[in-house]
Amino acid sequence: MARSCACSIRKHPIMNTSQQIQNAIHTLSNAFAPLACHILAPRKGSFSFTVVDHTGVAQHTQRLYPGQYSADSLPKVIERTRQALLR
């Protein structure tokens, strides 16, 4: 599970919320591979992600709101999630 985070979110002044969410989803999916990262309930600028193991059991779930999936904040979310997965 100790995998480096190659966060691909770019800081761009005119990136809209939809683009930020798409970048965050891509980054989250890559960060937790080989585990699956399911995206649920995207609405009103927020979404939930669930990390699922190879047997289909949810290991962690979290809702992200605007500001939590920005280029500055997402690496912290990923690190906290990794720590939770190790418990």
HTML snippet that shows the backbone in 3Dmol.js (N, CA, C, O; Angstrom):
<script src="https://3Dmol.org/build/3Dmol-min.js"></script>
<div id="view" style="width:600px;height:400px;position:relative"></div>
<script>
const pdb = `
ATOM      1  N   MET A   1       0.823  -1.189   0.000  1.00  0.00           N
ATOM      2  CA  MET A   1       0.000   0.000   0.000  1.00  0.00           C
ATOM      3  C   MET A   1       0.870   1.257   0.000  1.00  0.00           C
ATOM      4  O   MET A   1       0.376   2.347  -0.290  1.00  0.00           O
ATOM      5  N   ALA A   2       2.145   1.121   0.318  1.00  0.00           N
ATOM      6  CA  ALA A   2       3.004   2.297   0.337  1.00  0.00           C
ATOM      7  C   ALA A   2       3.367   2.656  -1.095  1.00  0.00           C
ATOM      8  O   ALA A   2       4.344   2.150  -1.647  1.00  0.00           O
ATOM      9  N   ARG A   3       2.601   3.499  -1.665  1.00  0.00           N
ATOM     10  CA  ARG A   3       2.793   3.905  -3.051  1.00  0.00           C
ATOM     11  C   ARG A   3       2.838   5.415  -3.096  1.00  0.00           C
ATOM     12  O   ARG A   3       2.044   6.091  -2.442  1.00  0.00           O
ATOM     13  N   SER A   4       3.766   5.942  -3.867  1.00  0.00           N
ATOM     14  CA  SER A   4       3.871   7.398  -3.914  1.00  0.00           C
ATOM     15  C   SER A   4       2.697   7.993  -4.678  1.00  0.00           C
ATOM     16  O   SER A   4       2.157   7.384  -5.602  1.00  0.00           O
ATOM     17  N   CYS A   5       2.327   9.172  -4.277  1.00  0.00           N
ATOM     18  CA  CYS A   5       1.190   9.856  -4.896  1.00  0.00           C
ATOM     19  C   CYS A   5       1.701  10.743  -6.021  1.00  0.00           C
ATOM     20  O   CYS A   5       2.390  11.734  -5.778  1.00  0.00           O
ATOM     21  N   ALA A   6       1.369  10.391  -7.219  1.00  0.00           N
ATOM     22  CA  ALA A   6       1.713  11.225  -8.360  1.00  0.00           C
ATOM     23  C   ALA A   6       0.481  12.043  -8.701  1.00  0.00           C
ATOM     24  O   ALA A   6      -0.195  11.789  -9.698  1.00  0.00           O
ATOM     25  N   CYS A   7       0.203  13.015  -7.870  1.00  0.00           N
ATOM     26  CA  CYS A   7      -1.020  13.808  -8.038  1.00  0.00           C
ATOM     27  C   CYS A   7      -0.949  14.597  -9.334  1.00  0.00           C
ATOM     28  O   CYS A   7       0.003  15.337  -9.582  1.00  0.00           O
ATOM     29  N   SER A   8      -1.967  14.423 -10.145  1.00  0.00           N
ATOM     30  CA  SER A   8      -1.952  15.018 -11.474  1.00  0.00           C
ATOM     31  C   SER A   8      -2.819  16.260 -11.576  1.00  0.00           C
ATOM     32  O   SER A   8      -3.045  16.776 -12.671  1.00  0.00           O
ATOM     33  N   ILE A   9      -3.301  16.736 -10.450  1.00  0.00           N
ATOM     34  CA  ILE A   9      -4.153  17.921 -10.510  1.00  0.00           C
ATOM     35  C   ILE A   9      -3.269  19.137 -10.759  1.00  0.00           C
ATOM     36  O   ILE A   9      -2.302  19.387 -10.040  1.00  0.00           O
ATOM     37  N   ARG A  10      -3.621  19.863 -11.770  1.00  0.00           N
ATOM     38  CA  ARG A  10      -2.856  21.059 -12.119  1.00  0.00           C
ATOM     39  C   ARG A  10      -3.530  22.282 -11.526  1.00  0.00           C
ATOM     40  O   ARG A  10      -4.755  22.374 -11.457  1.00  0.00           O
ATOM     41  N   LYS A  11      -2.702  23.210 -11.104  1.00  0.00           N
ATOM     42  CA  LYS A  11      -3.252  24.476 -10.640  1.00  0.00           C
ATOM     43  C   LYS A  11      -3.526  25.328 -11.869  1.00  0.00           C
ATOM     44  O   LYS A  11      -2.607  25.685 -12.605  1.00  0.00           O
ATOM     45  N   HIS A  12      -4.767  25.643 -12.081  1.00  0.00           N
ATOM     46  CA  HIS A  12      -5.148  26.426 -13.244  1.00  0.00           C
ATOM     47  C   HIS A  12      -6.218  27.403 -12.806  1.00  0.00           C
ATOM     48  O   HIS A  12      -7.240  26.985 -12.262  1.00  0.00           O
ATOM     49  N   PRO A  13      -6.016  28.685 -13.026  1.00  0.00           N
ATOM     50  CA  PRO A  13      -6.938  29.685 -12.485  1.00  0.00           C
ATOM     51  C   PRO A  13      -8.361  29.592 -13.003  1.00  0.00           C
ATOM     52  O   PRO A  13      -9.286  30.021 -12.314  1.00  0.00           O
ATOM     53  N   ILE A  14      -8.569  29.040 -14.209  1.00  0.00           N
ATOM     54  CA  ILE A  14      -9.933  29.008 -14.729  1.00  0.00           C
ATOM     55  C   ILE A  14     -10.508  27.594 -14.790  1.00  0.00           C
ATOM     56  O   ILE A  14     -11.467  27.340 -15.519  1.00  0.00           O
ATOM     57  N   MET A  15      -9.923  26.680 -14.026  1.00  0.00           N
ATOM     58  CA  MET A  15     -10.438  25.315 -13.993  1.00  0.00           C
ATOM     59  C   MET A  15     -11.771  25.325 -13.249  1.00  0.00           C
ATOM     60  O   MET A  15     -11.849  25.782 -12.108  1.00  0.00           O
ATOM     61  N   ASN A  16     -12.813  24.822 -13.895  1.00  0.00           N
ATOM     62  CA  ASN A  16     -14.123  24.829 -13.250  1.00  0.00           C
ATOM     63  C   ASN A  16     -14.282  23.621 -12.327  1.00  0.00           C
ATOM     64  O   ASN A  16     -13.442  22.721 -12.313  1.00  0.00           O
ATOM     65  N   THR A  17     -15.359  23.617 -11.568  1.00  0.00           N
ATOM     66  CA  THR A  17     -15.598  22.566 -10.584  1.00  0.00           C
ATOM     67  C   THR A  17     -15.648  21.193 -11.229  1.00  0.00           C
ATOM     68  O   THR A  17     -15.083  20.238 -10.695  1.00  0.00           O
ATOM     69  N   SER A  18     -16.312  21.080 -12.360  1.00  0.00           N
ATOM     70  CA  SER A  18     -16.412  19.793 -13.044  1.00  0.00           C
ATOM     71  C   SER A  18     -15.035  19.261 -13.427  1.00  0.00           C
ATOM     72  O   SER A  18     -14.763  18.071 -13.268  1.00  0.00           O
ATOM     73  N   GLN A  19     -14.176  20.127 -13.923  1.00  0.00           N
ATOM     74  CA  GLN A  19     -12.820  19.716 -14.283  1.00  0.00           C
ATOM     75  C   GLN A  19     -12.032  19.299 -13.047  1.00  0.00           C
ATOM     76  O   GLN A  19     -11.298  18.312 -13.081  1.00  0.00           O
ATOM     77  N   GLN A  20     -12.182  20.050 -11.952  1.00  0.00           N
ATOM     78  CA  GLN A  20     -11.488  19.699 -10.713  1.00  0.00           C
ATOM     79  C   GLN A  20     -11.942  18.331 -10.210  1.00  0.00           C
ATOM     80  O   GLN A  20     -11.122  17.520  -9.781  1.00  0.00           O
ATOM     81  N   ILE A  21     -13.245  18.079 -10.265  1.00  0.00           N
ATOM     82  CA  ILE A  21     -13.770  16.793  -9.811  1.00  0.00           C
ATOM     83  C   ILE A  21     -13.240  15.665 -10.689  1.00  0.00           C
ATOM     84  O   ILE A  21     -12.828  14.627 -10.170  1.00  0.00           O
ATOM     85  N   GLN A  22     -13.242  15.846 -12.006  1.00  0.00           N
ATOM     86  CA  GLN A  22     -12.731  14.813 -12.907  1.00  0.00           C
ATOM     87  C   GLN A  22     -11.258  14.528 -12.629  1.00  0.00           C
ATOM     88  O   GLN A  22     -10.844  13.369 -12.616  1.00  0.00           O
ATOM     89  N   ASN A  23     -10.469  15.569 -12.409  1.00  0.00           N
ATOM     90  CA  ASN A  23      -9.053  15.380 -12.084  1.00  0.00           C
ATOM     91  C   ASN A  23      -8.892  14.665 -10.748  1.00  0.00           C
ATOM     92  O   ASN A  23      -8.036  13.790 -10.613  1.00  0.00           O
ATOM     93  N   ALA A  24      -9.705  15.028  -9.764  1.00  0.00           N
ATOM     94  CA  ALA A  24      -9.637  14.389  -8.449  1.00  0.00           C
ATOM     95  C   ALA A  24     -10.000  12.910  -8.547  1.00  0.00           C
ATOM     96  O   ALA A  24      -9.345  12.071  -7.929  1.00  0.00           O
ATOM     97  N   ILE A  25     -11.025  12.589  -9.310  1.00  0.00           N
ATOM     98  CA  ILE A  25     -11.441  11.195  -9.491  1.00  0.00           C
ATOM     99  C   ILE A  25     -10.309  10.383 -10.117  1.00  0.00           C
ATOM    100  O   ILE A  25     -10.015   9.272  -9.675  1.00  0.00           O
ATOM    101  N   HIS A  26      -9.688  10.932 -11.128  1.00  0.00           N
ATOM    102  CA  HIS A  26      -8.565  10.260 -11.787  1.00  0.00           C
ATOM    103  C   HIS A  26      -7.417  10.044 -10.798  1.00  0.00           C
ATOM    104  O   HIS A  26      -6.840   8.959 -10.736  1.00  0.00           O
ATOM    105  N   THR A  27      -7.096  11.071 -10.035  1.00  0.00           N
ATOM    106  CA  THR A  27      -6.004  10.988  -9.070  1.00  0.00           C
ATOM    107  C   THR A  27      -6.307   9.965  -7.979  1.00  0.00           C
ATOM    108  O   THR A  27      -5.438   9.171  -7.618  1.00  0.00           O
ATOM    109  N   LEU A  28      -7.527   9.977  -7.453  1.00  0.00           N
ATOM    110  CA  LEU A  28      -7.910   9.016  -6.415  1.00  0.00           C
ATOM    111  C   LEU A  28      -7.840   7.586  -6.942  1.00  0.00           C
ATOM    112  O   LEU A  28      -7.340   6.695  -6.254  1.00  0.00           O
ATOM    113  N   SER A  29      -8.330   7.365  -8.136  1.00  0.00           N
ATOM    114  CA  SER A  29      -8.304   6.019  -8.722  1.00  0.00           C
ATOM    115  C   SER A  29      -6.881   5.501  -8.847  1.00  0.00           C
ATOM    116  O   SER A  29      -6.613   4.333  -8.568  1.00  0.00           O
ATOM    117  N   ASN A  30      -5.977   6.364  -9.262  1.00  0.00           N
ATOM    118  CA  ASN A  30      -4.576   5.970  -9.397  1.00  0.00           C
ATOM    119  C   ASN A  30      -3.899   5.789  -8.044  1.00  0.00           C
ATOM    120  O   ASN A  30      -3.053   4.909  -7.888  1.00  0.00           O
ATOM    121  N   ALA A  31      -4.261   6.607  -7.074  1.00  0.00           N
ATOM    122  CA  ALA A  31      -3.597   6.586  -5.772  1.00  0.00           C
ATOM    123  C   ALA A  31      -3.829   5.287  -5.010  1.00  0.00           C
ATOM    124  O   ALA A  31      -2.963   4.859  -4.247  1.00  0.00           O
ATOM    125  N   PHE A  32      -4.981   4.654  -5.203  1.00  0.00           N
ATOM    126  CA  PHE A  32      -5.307   3.471  -4.418  1.00  0.00           C
ATOM    127  C   PHE A  32      -5.235   2.168  -5.200  1.00  0.00           C
ATOM    128  O   PHE A  32      -5.600   1.116  -4.674  1.00  0.00           O
ATOM    129  N   ALA A  33      -4.773   2.217  -6.442  1.00  0.00           N
ATOM    130  CA  ALA A  33      -4.599   0.989  -7.215  1.00  0.00           C
ATOM    131  C   ALA A  33      -3.598   0.097  -6.480  1.00  0.00           C
ATOM    132  O   ALA A  33      -2.617   0.626  -5.956  1.00  0.00           O
ATOM    133  N   PRO A  34      -3.778  -1.180  -6.413  1.00  0.00           N
ATOM    134  CA  PRO A  34      -4.696  -2.008  -7.179  1.00  0.00           C
ATOM    135  C   PRO A  34      -6.106  -2.107  -6.582  1.00  0.00           C
ATOM    136  O   PRO A  34      -6.965  -2.778  -7.154  1.00  0.00           O
ATOM    137  N   LEU A  35      -6.356  -1.458  -5.457  1.00  0.00           N
ATOM    138  CA  LEU A  35      -7.720  -1.442  -4.931  1.00  0.00           C
ATOM    139  C   LEU A  35      -8.598  -0.611  -5.854  1.00  0.00           C
ATOM    140  O   LEU A  35      -8.118   0.303  -6.524  1.00  0.00           O
ATOM    141  N   ALA A  36      -9.870  -0.929  -5.883  1.00  0.00           N
ATOM    142  CA  ALA A  36     -10.810  -0.165  -6.710  1.00  0.00           C
ATOM    143  C   ALA A  36     -11.260   1.070  -5.943  1.00  0.00           C
ATOM    144  O   ALA A  36     -11.412   1.034  -4.722  1.00  0.00           O
ATOM    145  N   CYS A  37     -11.466   2.144  -6.657  1.00  0.00           N
ATOM    146  CA  CYS A  37     -11.959   3.386  -6.067  1.00  0.00           C
ATOM    147  C   CYS A  37     -13.259   3.738  -6.788  1.00  0.00           C
ATOM    148  O   CYS A  37     -13.244   4.157  -7.946  1.00  0.00           O
ATOM    149  N   HIS A  38     -14.377   3.564  -6.092  1.00  0.00           N
ATOM    150  CA  HIS A  38     -15.692   3.834  -6.673  1.00  0.00           C
ATOM    151  C   HIS A  38     -16.123   5.251  -6.326  1.00  0.00           C
ATOM    152  O   HIS A  38     -15.986   5.691  -5.185  1.00  0.00           O
ATOM    153  N   ILE A  39     -16.639   5.948  -7.308  1.00  0.00           N
ATOM    154  CA  ILE A  39     -17.135   7.307  -7.111  1.00  0.00           C
ATOM    155  C   ILE A  39     -18.649   7.236  -7.053  1.00  0.00           C
ATOM    156  O   ILE A  39     -19.288   6.645  -7.923  1.00  0.00           O
ATOM    157  N   LEU A  40     -19.214   7.841  -6.025  1.00  0.00           N
ATOM    158  CA  LEU A  40     -20.650   7.776  -5.793  1.00  0.00           C
ATOM    159  C   LEU A  40     -21.224   9.168  -5.580  1.00  0.00           C
ATOM    160  O   LEU A  40     -20.541  10.063  -5.082  1.00  0.00           O
ATOM    161  N   ALA A  41     -22.451   9.339  -5.950  1.00  0.00           N
ATOM    162  CA  ALA A  41     -23.259  10.520  -5.634  1.00  0.00           C
ATOM    163  C   ALA A  41     -22.600  11.864  -5.924  1.00  0.00           C
ATOM    164  O   ALA A  41     -22.538  12.719  -5.041  1.00  0.00           O
ATOM    165  N   PRO A  42     -22.104  12.065  -7.149  1.00  0.00           N
ATOM    166  CA  PRO A  42     -21.583  13.399  -7.453  1.00  0.00           C
ATOM    167  C   PRO A  42     -22.730  14.394  -7.609  1.00  0.00           C
ATOM    168  O   PRO A  42     -23.611  14.206  -8.447  1.00  0.00           O
ATOM    169  N   ARG A  43     -22.716  15.442  -6.808  1.00  0.00           N
ATOM    170  CA  ARG A  43     -23.737  16.481  -6.938  1.00  0.00           C
ATOM    171  C   ARG A  43     -23.324  17.708  -6.152  1.00  0.00           C
ATOM    172  O   ARG A  43     -22.585  17.621  -5.171  1.00  0.00           O
ATOM    173  N   LYS A  44     -23.807  18.836  -6.593  1.00  0.00           N
ATOM    174  CA  LYS A  44     -23.581  20.120  -5.936  1.00  0.00           C
ATOM    175  C   LYS A  44     -22.112  20.354  -5.591  1.00  0.00           C
ATOM    176  O   LYS A  44     -21.795  20.874  -4.521  1.00  0.00           O
ATOM    177  N   GLY A  45     -21.233  19.972  -6.487  1.00  0.00           N
ATOM    178  CA  GLY A  45     -19.813  20.234  -6.290  1.00  0.00           C
ATOM    179  C   GLY A  45     -19.121  19.301  -5.325  1.00  0.00           C
ATOM    180  O   GLY A  45     -17.981  19.558  -4.941  1.00  0.00           O
ATOM    181  N   SER A  46     -19.774  18.225  -4.919  1.00  0.00           N
ATOM    182  CA  SER A  46     -19.141  17.262  -4.025  1.00  0.00           C
ATOM    183  C   SER A  46     -19.377  15.849  -4.559  1.00  0.00           C
ATOM    184  O   SER A  46     -20.209  15.638  -5.441  1.00  0.00           O
ATOM    185  N   PHE A  47     -18.637  14.891  -4.014  1.00  0.00           N
ATOM    186  CA  PHE A  47     -18.807  13.495  -4.398  1.00  0.00           C
ATOM    187  C   PHE A  47     -18.248  12.613  -3.291  1.00  0.00           C
ATOM    188  O   PHE A  47     -17.473  13.068  -2.450  1.00  0.00           O
ATOM    189  N   SER A  48     -18.645  11.359  -3.302  1.00  0.00           N
ATOM    190  CA  SER A  48     -18.124  10.379  -2.352  1.00  0.00           C
ATOM    191  C   SER A  48     -17.220   9.413  -3.098  1.00  0.00           C
ATOM    192  O   SER A  48     -17.444   9.105  -4.269  1.00  0.00           O
ATOM    193  N   PHE A  49     -16.195   8.940  -2.399  1.00  0.00           N
ATOM    194  CA  PHE A  49     -15.392   7.871  -2.971  1.00  0.00           C
ATOM    195  C   PHE A  49     -15.293   6.747  -1.946  1.00  0.00           C
ATOM    196  O   PHE A  49     -15.241   6.980  -0.738  1.00  0.00           O
ATOM    197  N   THR A  50     -15.269   5.530  -2.461  1.00  0.00           N
ATOM    198  CA  THR A  50     -15.156   4.341  -1.621  1.00  0.00           C
ATOM    199  C   THR A  50     -14.028   3.487  -2.166  1.00  0.00           C
ATOM    200  O   THR A  50     -13.994   3.170  -3.355  1.00  0.00           O
ATOM    201  N   VAL A  51     -13.106   3.117  -1.292  1.00  0.00           N
ATOM    202  CA  VAL A  51     -12.011   2.231  -1.663  1.00  0.00           C
ATOM    203  C   VAL A  51     -12.457   0.811  -1.332  1.00  0.00           C
ATOM    204  O   VAL A  51     -12.843   0.511  -0.202  1.00  0.00           O
ATOM    205  N   VAL A  52     -12.397  -0.062  -2.347  1.00  0.00           N
ATOM    206  CA  VAL A  52     -12.912  -1.426  -2.240  1.00  0.00           C
ATOM    207  C   VAL A  52     -11.776  -2.414  -2.488  1.00  0.00           C
ATOM    208  O   VAL A  52     -10.997  -2.249  -3.428  1.00  0.00           O
ATOM    209  N   ASP A  53     -11.683  -3.444  -1.640  1.00  0.00           N
ATOM    210  CA  ASP A  53     -10.624  -4.436  -1.826  1.00  0.00           C
ATOM    211  C   ASP A  53     -10.983  -5.437  -2.928  1.00  0.00           C
ATOM    212  O   ASP A  53     -12.048  -5.348  -3.539  1.00  0.00           O
ATOM    213  N   HIS A  54     -10.084  -6.384  -3.168  1.00  0.00           N
ATOM    214  CA  HIS A  54     -10.267  -7.339  -4.273  1.00  0.00           C
ATOM    215  C   HIS A  54     -11.452  -8.276  -4.081  1.00  0.00           C
ATOM    216  O   HIS A  54     -11.893  -8.909  -5.040  1.00  0.00           O
ATOM    217  N   THR A  55     -11.975  -8.377  -2.862  1.00  0.00           N
ATOM    218  CA  THR A  55     -13.146  -9.228  -2.619  1.00  0.00           C
ATOM    219  C   THR A  55     -14.451  -8.451  -2.713  1.00  0.00           C
ATOM    220  O   THR A  55     -15.531  -9.027  -2.578  1.00  0.00           O
ATOM    221  N   GLY A  56     -14.357  -7.150  -2.944  1.00  0.00           N
ATOM    222  CA  GLY A  56     -15.552  -6.326  -3.074  1.00  0.00           C
ATOM    223  C   GLY A  56     -16.019  -5.686  -1.779  1.00  0.00           C
ATOM    224  O   GLY A  56     -17.106  -5.110  -1.719  1.00  0.00           O
ATOM    225  N   VAL A  57     -15.198  -5.788  -0.742  1.00  0.00           N
ATOM    226  CA  VAL A  57     -15.554  -5.218   0.555  1.00  0.00           C
ATOM    227  C   VAL A  57     -15.043  -3.781   0.646  1.00  0.00           C
ATOM    228  O   VAL A  57     -13.871  -3.510   0.384  1.00  0.00           O
ATOM    229  N   ALA A  58     -15.930  -2.872   1.018  1.00  0.00           N
ATOM    230  CA  ALA A  58     -15.544  -1.466   1.181  1.00  0.00           C
ATOM    231  C   ALA A  58     -14.588  -1.341   2.362  1.00  0.00           C
ATOM    232  O   ALA A  58     -14.875  -1.821   3.458  1.00  0.00           O
ATOM    233  N   GLN A  59     -13.459  -0.696   2.131  1.00  0.00           N
ATOM    234  CA  GLN A  59     -12.456  -0.511   3.169  1.00  0.00           C
ATOM    235  C   GLN A  59     -12.461   0.905   3.739  1.00  0.00           C
ATOM    236  O   GLN A  59     -12.065   1.125   4.883  1.00  0.00           O
ATOM    237  N   HIS A  60     -12.908   1.852   2.938  1.00  0.00           N
ATOM    238  CA  HIS A  60     -12.946   3.253   3.379  1.00  0.00           C
ATOM    239  C   HIS A  60     -13.911   4.006   2.473  1.00  0.00           C
ATOM    240  O   HIS A  60     -13.964   3.764   1.267  1.00  0.00           O
ATOM    241  N   THR A  61     -14.664   4.908   3.059  1.00  0.00           N
ATOM    242  CA  THR A  61     -15.528   5.777   2.266  1.00  0.00           C
ATOM    243  C   THR A  61     -15.469   7.178   2.842  1.00  0.00           C
ATOM    244  O   THR A  61     -15.337   7.366   4.052  1.00  0.00           O
ATOM    245  N   GLN A  62     -15.568   8.151   1.963  1.00  0.00           N
ATOM    246  CA  GLN A  62     -15.475   9.548   2.393  1.00  0.00           C
ATOM    247  C   GLN A  62     -16.148  10.439   1.364  1.00  0.00           C
ATOM    248  O   GLN A  62     -16.097  10.168   0.164  1.00  0.00           O
ATOM    249  N   ARG A  63     -16.778  11.503   1.840  1.00  0.00           N
ATOM    250  CA  ARG A  63     -17.369  12.502   0.954  1.00  0.00           C
ATOM    251  C   ARG A  63     -16.411  13.676   0.877  1.00  0.00           C
ATOM    252  O   ARG A  63     -15.900  14.133   1.900  1.00  0.00           O
ATOM    253  N   LEU A  64     -16.167  14.163  -0.326  1.00  0.00           N
ATOM    254  CA  LEU A  64     -15.294  15.316  -0.526  1.00  0.00           C
ATOM    255  C   LEU A  64     -16.112  16.497  -1.001  1.00  0.00           C
ATOM    256  O   LEU A  64     -16.941  16.381  -1.904  1.00  0.00           O
ATOM    257  N   TYR A  65     -15.866  17.628  -0.380  1.00  0.00           N
ATOM    258  CA  TYR A  65     -16.555  18.871  -0.698  1.00  0.00           C
ATOM    259  C   TYR A  65     -15.577  19.827  -1.364  1.00  0.00           C
ATOM    260  O   TYR A  65     -14.366  19.620  -1.282  1.00  0.00           O
ATOM    261  N   PRO A  66     -16.082  20.879  -2.028  1.00  0.00           N
ATOM    262  CA  PRO A  66     -15.172  21.847  -2.648  1.00  0.00           C
ATOM    263  C   PRO A  66     -14.107  22.288  -1.640  1.00  0.00           C
ATOM    264  O   PRO A  66     -14.400  22.551  -0.474  1.00  0.00           O
ATOM    265  N   GLY A  67     -12.898  22.358  -2.109  1.00  0.00           N
ATOM    266  CA  GLY A  67     -11.782  22.700  -1.236  1.00  0.00           C
ATOM    267  C   GLY A  67     -11.028  21.471  -0.769  1.00  0.00           C
ATOM    268  O   GLY A  67      -9.830  21.552  -0.498  1.00  0.00           O
ATOM    269  N   GLN A  68     -11.700  20.335  -0.668  1.00  0.00           N
ATOM    270  CA  GLN A  68     -11.038  19.100  -0.256  1.00  0.00           C
ATOM    271  C   GLN A  68     -10.418  18.363  -1.439  1.00  0.00           C
ATOM    272  O   GLN A  68      -9.542  17.519  -1.248  1.00  0.00           O
ATOM    273  N   TYR A  69     -10.853  18.667  -2.639  1.00  0.00           N
ATOM    274  CA  TYR A  69     -10.285  17.985  -3.803  1.00  0.00           C
ATOM    275  C   TYR A  69      -9.468  18.931  -4.671  1.00  0.00           C
ATOM    276  O   TYR A  69      -9.252  18.671  -5.855  1.00  0.00           O
ATOM    277  N   SER A  70      -9.021  20.021  -4.081  1.00  0.00           N
ATOM    278  CA  SER A  70      -8.155  20.955  -4.807  1.00  0.00           C
ATOM    279  C   SER A  70      -6.741  20.378  -4.874  1.00  0.00           C
ATOM    280  O   SER A  70      -6.425  19.406  -4.188  1.00  0.00           O
ATOM    281  N   ALA A  71      -5.909  20.976  -5.692  1.00  0.00           N
ATOM    282  CA  ALA A  71      -4.534  20.512  -5.859  1.00  0.00           C
ATOM    283  C   ALA A  71      -3.767  20.534  -4.545  1.00  0.00           C
ATOM    284  O   ALA A  71      -2.887  19.701  -4.329  1.00  0.00           O
ATOM    285  N   ASP A  72      -4.091  21.476  -3.665  1.00  0.00           N
ATOM    286  CA  ASP A  72      -3.394  21.580  -2.388  1.00  0.00           C
ATOM    287  C   ASP A  72      -3.913  20.588  -1.355  1.00  0.00           C
ATOM    288  O   ASP A  72      -3.137  20.091  -0.539  1.00  0.00           O
ATOM    289  N   SER A  73      -5.191  20.294  -1.374  1.00  0.00           N
ATOM    290  CA  SER A  73      -5.815  19.482  -0.325  1.00  0.00           C
ATOM    291  C   SER A  73      -5.882  17.989  -0.626  1.00  0.00           C
ATOM    292  O   SER A  73      -5.830  17.177   0.299  1.00  0.00           O
ATOM    293  N   LEU A  74      -5.994  17.615  -1.877  1.00  0.00           N
ATOM    294  CA  LEU A  74      -6.189  16.205  -2.218  1.00  0.00           C
ATOM    295  C   LEU A  74      -5.049  15.296  -1.742  1.00  0.00           C
ATOM    296  O   LEU A  74      -5.333  14.196  -1.267  1.00  0.00           O
ATOM    297  N   PRO A  75      -3.789  15.691  -1.843  1.00  0.00           N
ATOM    298  CA  PRO A  75      -2.727  14.817  -1.316  1.00  0.00           C
ATOM    299  C   PRO A  75      -2.901  14.518   0.178  1.00  0.00           C
ATOM    300  O   PRO A  75      -2.575  13.419   0.627  1.00  0.00           O
ATOM    301  N   LYS A  76      -3.402  15.471   0.937  1.00  0.00           N
ATOM    302  CA  LYS A  76      -3.638  15.244   2.372  1.00  0.00           C
ATOM    303  C   LYS A  76      -4.770  14.244   2.572  1.00  0.00           C
ATOM    304  O   LYS A  76      -4.696  13.387   3.453  1.00  0.00           O
ATOM    305  N   VAL A  77      -5.818  14.351   1.756  1.00  0.00           N
ATOM    306  CA  VAL A  77      -6.936  13.399   1.824  1.00  0.00           C
ATOM    307  C   VAL A  77      -6.425  11.994   1.513  1.00  0.00           C
ATOM    308  O   VAL A  77      -6.779  11.035   2.200  1.00  0.00           O
ATOM    309  N   ILE A  78      -5.603  11.875   0.491  1.00  0.00           N
ATOM    310  CA  ILE A  78      -5.052  10.575   0.097  1.00  0.00           C
ATOM    311  C   ILE A  78      -4.205   9.994   1.223  1.00  0.00           C
ATOM    312  O   ILE A  78      -4.318   8.810   1.537  1.00  0.00           O
ATOM    313  N   GLU A  79      -3.371  10.809   1.821  1.00  0.00           N
ATOM    314  CA  GLU A  79      -2.510  10.322   2.901  1.00  0.00           C
ATOM    315  C   GLU A  79      -3.328   9.870   4.110  1.00  0.00           C
ATOM    316  O   GLU A  79      -3.044   8.821   4.687  1.00  0.00           O
ATOM    317  N   ARG A  80      -4.334  10.644   4.498  1.00  0.00           N
ATOM    318  CA  ARG A  80      -5.190  10.247   5.628  1.00  0.00           C
ATOM    319  C   ARG A  80      -5.937   8.948   5.313  1.00  0.00           C
ATOM    320  O   ARG A  80      -6.109   8.098   6.186  1.00  0.00           O
ATOM    321  N   THR A  81      -6.372   8.804   4.079  1.00  0.00           N
ATOM    322  CA  THR A  81      -7.070   7.580   3.681  1.00  0.00           C
ATOM    323  C   THR A  81      -6.128   6.388   3.731  1.00  0.00           C
ATOM    324  O   THR A  81      -6.512   5.318   4.202  1.00  0.00           O
ATOM    325  N   ARG A  82      -4.918   6.554   3.261  1.00  0.00           N
ATOM    326  CA  ARG A  82      -3.934   5.467   3.322  1.00  0.00           C
ATOM    327  C   ARG A  82      -3.676   5.052   4.763  1.00  0.00           C
ATOM    328  O   ARG A  82      -3.585   3.863   5.069  1.00  0.00           O
ATOM    329  N   GLN A  83      -3.560   6.033   5.641  1.00  0.00           N
ATOM    330  CA  GLN A  83      -3.355   5.719   7.060  1.00  0.00           C
ATOM    331  C   GLN A  83      -4.542   4.935   7.613  1.00  0.00           C
ATOM    332  O   GLN A  83      -4.358   3.982   8.370  1.00  0.00           O
ATOM    333  N   ALA A  84      -5.749   5.327   7.243  1.00  0.00           N
ATOM    334  CA  ALA A  84      -6.951   4.625   7.707  1.00  0.00           C
ATOM    335  C   ALA A  84      -6.984   3.191   7.168  1.00  0.00           C
ATOM    336  O   ALA A  84      -7.436   2.279   7.861  1.00  0.00           O
ATOM    337  N   LEU A  85      -6.514   2.992   5.951  1.00  0.00           N
ATOM    338  CA  LEU A  85      -6.510   1.652   5.361  1.00  0.00           C
ATOM    339  C   LEU A  85      -5.514   0.722   6.053  1.00  0.00           C
ATOM    340  O   LEU A  85      -5.682  -0.498   6.030  1.00  0.00           O
ATOM    341  N   LEU A  86      -4.492   1.288   6.659  1.00  0.00           N
ATOM    342  CA  LEU A  86      -3.482   0.479   7.340  1.00  0.00           C
ATOM    343  C   LEU A  86      -3.952  -0.018   8.701  1.00  0.00           C
ATOM    344  O   LEU A  86      -3.366  -0.948   9.255  1.00  0.00           O
ATOM    345  N   ARG A  87      -4.993   0.585   9.239  1.00  0.00           N
ATOM    346  CA  ARG A  87      -5.478   0.192  10.575  1.00  0.00           C
ATOM    347  C   ARG A  87      -6.195  -1.112  10.541  1.00  0.00           C
ATOM    348  O   ARG A  87      -6.665  -1.586  11.575  1.00  0.00           O
TER     349      ARG A  87
END
`;
const viewer = $3Dmol.createViewer("view");
viewer.addModel(pdb, "pdb");
viewer.setStyle({}, {cartoon: {color: "spectrum"}});
viewer.zoomTo();
viewer.render();
</script>
